[in-house]
Amino acid sequence: MLIVIDGLDASGKSTQALRLTKFLTARGKTVCLRFHPSTDNFFGTKAKQFLYAKGKSAHFASALFYMIDVIRSILIYTWQKYDHVIFVRYLMGTAYLPPPLHRIAYHFFTLIVPTSSAMFFLDITPHEAYRRICRARKNQEMFENLSELGKVREKALALALIGKWTIIDAGKPKEEVEMEIRTLLGAFTPLT
């Protein structure tokens, strides 16, 4: 089963993916967990590098390398024998593209990559995301400012509403978010 956990920077994607992985493996399930951009290949490393650069060319380069990194993960990991494949950041990376390119890219990728009924968008206000970013990180990526977080959130929510996404309020305590994800997943597949 493909599970996608996506959302703004600092929305708790990695935290929830790690908690879910721990929960599933404790129940004897095999899990492949992939974070994007990845750090184990050229494309993910380049995507991450460009996220700390400035300018439109860096913006497009980060998006291009990110998309190739995700496609690489799909080609390598979704066909292997796991009970669950969890991708952190997947289709919503397209929300970082300028309009209307973000919609075109999103629709294009939904036609060619696997989707799932278990795709979760962790929604958080730009102010809360920025507060968490400032508290936890020394260096900020090009999109990690209040203005960009607001723009990306608006585009991502619009995409989530037309897709198969379940939108979860990630401003709640992480334990509540975790239980909501588990409950929703239980409706799709037995977790025990």
C-alpha positions in Angstrom: 0.0 0.0 0.0 1.3 3.4 -1.0 0.9 6.0 1.8 1.8 9.6 1.0 2.4 12.2 3.7 2.7 15.7 2.3 2.4 19.3 3.5 4.1 22.6 4.0 7.6 22.8 5.4 7.6 22.1 9.2 4.0 20.7 9.1 5.3 17.5 10.7 5.6 15.2 7.7 8.8 13.5 8.8 7.6 13.2 12.4 4.3 11.5 11.3 6.0 9.3 8.8 8.6 8.0 11.3 5.8 7.5 13.9 3.7 5.6 11.4 6.7 3.5 10.3 7.4 2.6 14.0 3.7 1.7 14.5 3.5 -0.5 11.4 6.9 -2.3 12.0 5.9 -3.1 15.6 2.9 -4.9 14.1 5.1 -7.0 11.9 4.6 -5.0 8.7 7.4 -4.4 6.2 7.8 -0.7 5.4 9.8 1.3 2.9 10.1 4.9 4.0 11.3 7.5 1.4 11.9 11.2 2.1 12.0 13.7 -0.8 14.2 15.3 -1.7 16.3 12.2 -0.9 19.9 12.3 0.2 21.0 9.0 -1.3 21.1 9.9 -4.9 22.3 12.7 -7.3 18.9 14.1 -8.1 17.7 14.4 -4.5 21.0 16.0 -3.4 20.9 18.5 -6.2 17.2 19.4 -5.4 18.2 20.0 -1.8 21.2 22.1 -2.9 19.1 24.3 -5.1 16.6 24.9 -2.3 19.2 26.9 -0.5 20.1 29.0 -3.6 18.4 32.2 -4.8 16.7 33.2 -8.1 14.3 31.8 -10.6 16.8 29.4 -12.2 17.4 27.8 -8.7 13.7 27.6 -8.2 13.1 25.7 -11.4 16.3 23.6 -10.9 15.1 22.5 -7.4 11.7 21.6 -8.8 13.1 19.6 -11.7 15.6 17.6 -9.6 12.9 17.1 -7.0 10.5 15.6 -9.6 13.2 13.3 -11.0 14.1 12.2 -7.5 10.4 11.3 -6.8 10.1 9.4 -10.1 13.4 7.5 -9.3 11.9 6.5 -5.9 8.7 5.3 -7.7 10.6 3.2 -10.2 12.8 1.6 -7.5 10.6 1.2 -4.5 7.0 0.9 -5.4 7.5 -2.5 -7.2 9.4 -4.1 -4.3 7.7 -6.4 -1.9 6.7 -4.2 1.1 3.4 -4.2 3.0 3.6 -0.3 3.0 5.6 2.2 1.0 5.5 5.6 2.7 6.6 8.7 0.6 7.2 12.0 2.4 6.6 14.7 -0.2 5.3 13.4 -3.4 2.8 15.2 -5.7 2.6 18.4 -3.7 6.1 19.4 -4.7 4.4 20.8 -7.8 2.8 23.5 -5.6 6.2 25.1 -5.4 6.1 25.8 -9.1 4.6 29.2 -10.3 1.0 29.3 -11.5 -0.4 28.0 -13.7 2.6 25.6 -14.2 1.9 24.0 -10.7 -1.6 22.8 -11.9 -0.3 21.5 -15.2 2.6 19.6 -13.5 0.2 18.2 -10.9 -2.3 16.9 -13.4 0.5 15.5 -15.6 2.1 13.6 -12.7 -1.2 12.3 -11.4 -1.6 10.6 -14.8 1.8 8.9 -14.8 2.6 8.1 -11.1 0.8 5.9 -8.7 -1.8 7.5 -6.4 -3.5 6.1 -3.4 -6.5 6.5 -1.2 -4.0 7.1 1.6 -2.6 10.5 0.7 -2.5 12.9 3.6 -1.9 16.6 3.3 -0.8 18.0 6.7 -2.2 21.5 6.8 -0.7 24.2 8.9 -0.9 27.9 8.8 2.0 29.8 7.3 2.6 31.6 10.6 2.9 28.3 12.6 5.1 26.8 9.9 7.4 29.8 10.0 7.5 29.8 13.8 8.6 26.1 13.7 11.1 26.7 11.0 12.7 29.6 12.9 12.8 27.5 16.1 14.3 24.4 14.5 16.6 25.5 11.7 19.7 27.6 11.3 19.5 27.9 7.5 16.3 28.5 5.6 15.4 27.2 2.2 14.2 29.6 -0.5 10.5 28.9 0.3 10.8 29.1 4.0 9.6 32.6 4.6 6.1 33.8 5.4 5.2 35.1 2.0 6.3 31.9 0.1 4.7 29.6 2.7 1.4 31.4 2.2 1.6 31.1 -1.6 2.6 27.4 -1.5 -0.1 26.6 1.0 -2.8 28.2 -1.1 -1.7 26.3 -4.2 -1.3 23.0 -2.4 -4.7 23.2 -0.7 -6.3 23.9 -4.1 -4.6 20.8 -5.5 -5.5 18.7 -2.5 -9.2 19.6 -3.0 -9.3 18.4 -6.6 -7.2 15.2 -5.8 -7.7 12.2 -3.6 -6.1 13.9 -0.6 -7.3 13.8 3.0 -6.5 17.1 4.6 -5.5 16.9 8.3 -5.0 19.8 10.7 -1.4 19.6 11.6 -1.6 22.4 14.1 -2.9 20.0 16.6 -0.6 18.1 19.0 1.5 15.5 17.1 -0.1 12.6 19.0 -3.6 13.7 17.8 -2.4 13.9 14.2 -0.8 10.5 14.5 -4.1 8.9 15.8 -6.0 10.6 13.0 -3.7 9.1 10.4 -3.9 5.7 12.0 -7.7 5.8 12.2 -8.0 6.9 8.5 -5.5 4.2 7.4 -7.5 1.6 9.3 -10.5 2.3 7.1 -8.3 1.4 4.0 -6.4 -1.6 5.4 -6.2 -3.6 8.6 -3.2 -2.2 10.6 -3.0 -5.0 13.2 
